[in-house]
Amino acid sequence: MAKARGMAETAEQAGLTRPALYKALSEKGNPNLASLLGIMKALGVKVSFQLAPETATQP
């Protein structure tokens, strides 16, 4: 998505440098939460979490 939108524009909106964006999104990248949230915001991506259903049965 970042490449389709433009890496320079995405990086700027995410508050990162272009090289930092490439590094964060690379196969060996390990972005911190702040970077990941900035990238998601720049791309207009929203994530939500919910509890997993319990798989253990109760006696």
C-alpha positions in Angstrom: 0.0 0.0 0.0 2.8 2.4 0.9 4.5 1.9 -2.5 1.2 2.4 -4.4 0.5 5.6 -2.5 4.1 6.8 -2.7 6.9 6.0 -0.2 8.0 9.6 0.1 4.5 10.9 0.8 3.7 8.0 3.2 6.9 8.6 5.1 6.2 12.3 5.4 2.7 11.7 6.7 3.9 9.0 9.1 6.6 11.3 10.5 9.4 9.1 9.2 12.3 9.5 6.7 11.9 7.6 3.5 14.8 5.3 4.4 13.3 4.6 7.8 10.0 3.7 6.2 11.7 1.3 3.8 13.6 -0.3 6.7 10.5 -0.6 8.9 8.5 -2.3 6.1 11.3 -4.6 4.9 11.3 -8.3 5.6 13.8 -7.8 8.3 12.2 -4.6 9.6 11.1 -4.4 13.2 9.1 -1.1 13.5 8.3 0.2 16.9 4.6 0.7 17.8 4.8 4.5 17.3 6.2 4.0 13.7 3.6 1.3 12.9 0.8 3.5 14.1 2.1 6.5 12.1 2.3 4.3 9.0 -1.2 3.0 9.5 -2.6 6.5 10.0 -0.8 7.7 6.9 -2.3 4.9 4.8 -5.8 5.3 6.3 -5.6 1.8 7.9 -7.5 1.0 11.1 -7.0 -2.1 13.2 -9.2 -3.4 16.0 -8.8 -6.1 18.5 -11.2 -8.4 20.2 -10.9 -11.2 22.7 -10.4 -14.6 21.2 -13.2 -17.1 22.1 -12.3 -19.4 24.9 -11.3 -22.8 23.6 -11.0 -24.6 27.0 -14.1 -26.3 28.1 -15.3 -26.0 31.6 -16.1 -29.1 33.6 
